[in-house]
Amino acid sequence: MTKKDYNPPTASSHSPKGERAPAKRKSTDWHELMTRPRPGRAPSLTPNEEQIFSLIRDHRGEMSIFDIARELGYTTDYTRLICESLGRRDIIDVFASGKCKIPKAR
């Protein structure tokens, strides 16, 4: 190696003593924060989600959105909203026919 090939480190390539590299920015995306799985913990449910999940479980793990709405006194639109929320988090399976089912693994 000749003197011409050697490039000594410059002051700008190293941070001065005591300075830290900038920290990684934490995510502020609401959807990502709310749907991120928490290791070792069961997914937390709202009281209405818990009520619907318990009702489906009590009816042998399968029930239609219309029956859930009638039993709890909710509108079918609100019931569908809650069931789809549970479905997005893979807590229940929601079918296009309006059937909600708890997967066998649960």
C-alpha positions as CSV (number, residue, x, y, z in Angstrom):
1,M,0.0,0.0,0.0
2,T,1.4,3.3,-1.0
3,K,1.0,6.6,0.8
4,K,-1.4,7.7,-1.8
5,D,-3.9,4.8,-1.1
6,Y,-4.1,5.4,2.6
7,N,-7.0,7.7,3.8
8,P,-6.8,8.4,7.5
9,P,-10.1,8.7,9.4
10,T,-11.3,12.3,9.5
11,A,-12.9,14.0,12.5
12,S,-16.3,14.0,10.8
13,S,-16.3,10.2,10.4
14,H,-16.3,9.6,14.2
15,S,-18.6,11.3,16.7
16,P,-16.8,13.3,19.4
17,K,-16.5,11.8,22.8
18,G,-19.7,11.8,24.8
19,E,-22.1,12.3,21.8
20,R,-24.6,9.6,21.0
21,A,-26.0,8.6,17.7
22,P,-29.6,9.8,17.2
23,A,-32.1,7.3,18.6
24,K,-34.4,5.5,16.4
25,R,-37.8,7.2,16.2
26,K,-40.6,5.4,17.8
27,S,-43.6,4.7,15.7
28,T,-46.6,7.0,16.2
29,D,-48.9,5.2,13.7
30,W,-52.0,4.6,15.8
31,H,-53.1,1.5,13.9
32,E,-49.7,-0.1,14.2
33,L,-49.5,0.6,17.9
34,M,-53.0,-0.8,18.5
35,T,-52.6,-3.9,16.5
36,R,-49.1,-4.8,17.4
37,P,-49.1,-8.2,19.2
38,R,-47.8,-8.0,22.8
39,P,-45.6,-11.0,23.6
40,G,-46.9,-13.2,26.3
41,R,-50.2,-11.5,26.7
42,A,-53.7,-12.3,25.5
43,P,-55.2,-9.6,23.3
44,S,-57.1,-7.1,25.4
45,L,-60.8,-6.7,24.6
46,T,-63.2,-3.9,25.3
47,P,-66.2,-4.8,27.4
48,N,-68.5,-5.0,24.4
49,E,-66.0,-7.2,22.5
50,E,-65.7,-9.4,25.6
51,Q,-69.5,-9.7,25.8
52,I,-69.8,-10.7,22.2
53,F,-67.0,-13.2,22.4
54,S,-68.5,-14.7,25.5
55,L,-71.9,-15.0,23.8
56,I,-70.4,-16.7,20.8
57,R,-68.4,-19.1,23.1
58,D,-71.6,-19.9,25.1
59,H,-73.4,-20.8,21.8
60,R,-70.9,-23.6,20.9
61,G,-68.5,-21.2,19.2
62,E,-70.7,-20.2,16.3
63,M,-73.4,-17.6,15.9
64,S,-74.7,-15.1,13.3
65,I,-74.3,-11.4,13.6
66,F,-78.1,-11.0,13.6
67,D,-78.6,-13.4,16.5
68,I,-75.8,-11.6,18.5
69,A,-77.5,-8.3,17.8
70,R,-80.9,-9.5,18.8
71,E,-79.6,-11.2,22.0
72,L,-77.6,-8.1,23.2
73,G,-80.0,-5.4,21.9
74,Y,-77.4,-3.8,19.6
75,T,-78.0,-2.8,16.0
76,T,-76.7,-5.2,13.4
77,D,-74.4,-2.5,12.0
78,Y,-72.7,-2.0,15.5
79,T,-72.5,-5.8,16.0
80,R,-70.9,-6.3,12.6
81,L,-68.4,-3.5,13.4
82,I,-67.4,-5.2,16.6
83,C,-67.2,-8.6,15.1
84,E,-65.1,-7.4,12.2
85,S,-62.8,-5.7,14.7
86,L,-62.4,-9.1,16.5
87,G,-61.9,-10.7,13.1
88,R,-59.1,-8.4,12.1
89,R,-57.2,-9.4,15.3
90,D,-57.8,-13.1,14.5
91,I,-59.9,-13.6,17.7
92,I,-62.9,-14.9,15.7
93,D,-63.6,-15.7,12.1
94,V,-66.2,-13.6,10.4
95,F,-67.7,-14.9,7.2
96,A,-69.5,-13.0,4.4
97,S,-72.7,-14.8,5.2
98,G,-72.8,-13.1,8.6
99,K,-71.6,-16.1,10.6
100,C,-69.1,-15.6,13.4
101,K,-67.0,-18.5,14.6
102,I,-64.3,-19.0,17.2
103,P,-61.4,-20.9,15.6
104,K,-60.7,-24.4,17.1
105,A,-57.3,-23.4,18.4
106,R,-58.8,-21.0,20.9
